[in-house]
Amino acid sequence: MTDTVDKAPAPSVPPEQIKAIPVRHYGRWVAGVLVIAVLALIGVAFSNAKINYSVIPDYLFDPGIVKGAWTTLYISVLAMVLGVALGIILAVMRLSSNPVTSTVSWFYIWFFRGTPVLVQLLLWYNISLVFPVLNLGFYKDEMNQVMTPVLTALLGLGLNEAAYMSEIVRAGIQSVDEGQTEASHALGMTQGQTLRRVILPQAMRVIVPPTGNEFINMLKTSSLAYAVQLPELIKKATDISSTSLAVVEMYFVACIWYLFLTTIFSIVQYYVERRYARGSTRNLPPTPLQKIRTNLAKMNLFSLSNWRR
């Protein structure tokens, strides 16, 4: 009879801790060094250039520059309003079942998107070669007197923008489910009422972001109105540079004003997009002010904890 000896269980050996070795991305370091080197070369080139940077603040609020910036903003707003209003009409015409209206809308979009804005401005500026006299029955005048630089820029920029806005509006309308239209018709709404009360309010979530981008682009595209003698920002900067001989300096002044205007309207665009996103996003992203307050609160808590220690 053999005696069974109970063997003690072997002590469990804890597993060795895993050491995570990060992957080295040498390409990132090389790319970073190259970018810094290029920026340094650009900085050295501008620092050694024959540019009098001290005169830039002197011309930044020159009355002519300020007036040119106001004209740029003024013509951009008017052209954008014209483009949005006409773009909505063209989008509805494009979606119409009437082959005549849809074809006319398609041809308009095809022409104005396919030709440069500068060429369109020059065509409007020289329209008197085609129609010497404007005769509307109740109003008659020479076309040279009618087509002022402001009207030329408004038509050239606004009609061109309408072609792009029509595609944006069409995409927004088509993003709304067709069941919304069927339900509206079942409630007795007409086609126009359905478009105004049901379709367009829901399509705004898709229309607003690219519209904001188009307006910011319009602020810069309005500089092409310099070719039709509109006294906007570039025209004023060029006129001043011709007398002061500060050519590059005045272009820097114009760039500062363009950056200021586009920054302001980019902030406005952010808040408008945030408002229209309320119906589709449950948790809205924090605003820049909310981010600043959160970071300041964290900094205060961190400094307070260090003080207590």
Residue pairs with C-beta under 8 A, 6 or more apart in sequence:
49 248
51 248
51 249
51 252
52 246
52 249
53 249
53 252
55 244
55 246
55 249
56 249
56 252
56 253
56 256
59 65
59 240
59 244
59 246
59 249
59 250
59 253
60 253
60 256
60 257
62 240
62 253
64 236
64 239
64 240
65 233
65 236
65 237
65 240
65 253
65 254
65 257
67 231
67 236
68 231
68 232
68 233
68 234
68 235
68 236
68 237
69 233
69 257
69 261
71 230
71 231
71 232
71 233
72 219
72 222
72 223
72 232
72 233
72 257
72 261
73 219
73 261
75 150
75 153
75 154
75 157
75 222
75 225
75 230
75 232
76 157
76 215
76 218
76 219
76 222
78 154
78 158
79 153
79 154
79 157
79 158
79 161
79 218
79 222
80 158
80 161
80 214
80 215
80 218
81 158
82 154
82 158
82 159
82 161
82 162
83 157
83 158
83 159
83 160
83 161
83 162
83 164
83 165
83 214
83 218
84 161
84 162
84 165
84 211
85 162
86 158
86 159
86 162
86 165
86 166
87 161
87 162
87 163
87 164
87 165
87 166
87 168
87 169
88 165
88 166
88 169
89 166
90 105
90 108
90 109
90 162
90 163
90 165
90 166
90 169
91 105
91 165
91 166
91 167
91 169
91 170
91 173
92 195
93 101
93 102
93 104
93 105
94 102
94 105
94 106
94 109
94 166
94 170
95 102
95 170
95 173
95 174
96 102
96 105
105 166
108 162
108 163
108 166
109 163
109 166
109 167
111 163
112 120
112 159
112 160
112 162
112 163
113 163
113 164
117 156
117 157
117 160
117 221
117 224
118 224
118 227
120 156
120 159
120 160
121 152
121 153
121 156
121 157
121 224
121 225
121 227
121 228
122 227
122 228
123 156
124 147
124 152
124 155
124 156
124 228
125 147
125 149
125 152
125 156
125 227
125 228
127 143
127 147
128 142
128 143
128 144
128 147
131 143
132 142
132 143
133 140
133 141
133 142
133 143
134 140
134 141
134 142
134 143
134 146
149 225
149 228
149 229
149 230
149 231
150 230
152 225
152 228
152 230
153 222
153 225
153 228
153 230
153 232
156 224
156 225
156 228
157 218
157 221
157 222
157 224
157 225
161 214
161 218
164 214
165 211
165 214
168 207
168 210
168 211
168 214
169 203
169 207
171 206
171 207
172 200
172 203
172 204
172 205
172 206
172 207
173 195
173 199
173 200
173 203
175 203
175 206
176 198
176 199
176 202
176 203
180 194
180 198
180 199
180 202
181 194
181 198
181 199
184 193
184 194
184 197
184 198
185 194
189 197
189 198
204 276
205 276
205 277
205 279
205 280
208 272
208 273
208 276
209 269
209 273
212 265
212 266
212 268
212 269
212 272
212 273
213 269
215 265
215 269
216 262
216 265
216 266
216 269
219 258
219 261
219 262
219 265
220 258
220 262
222 232
223 232
223 233
223 234
225 232
225 235
226 232
226 234
226 235
226 238
229 235
233 254
233 257
233 258
234 254
237 250
237 251
237 253
237 254
238 250
240 246
240 250
241 247
241 249
241 250
241 251
244 250
267 288
270 287
270 288
271 287
274 284
274 285
274 287
277 284
278 284
286 294
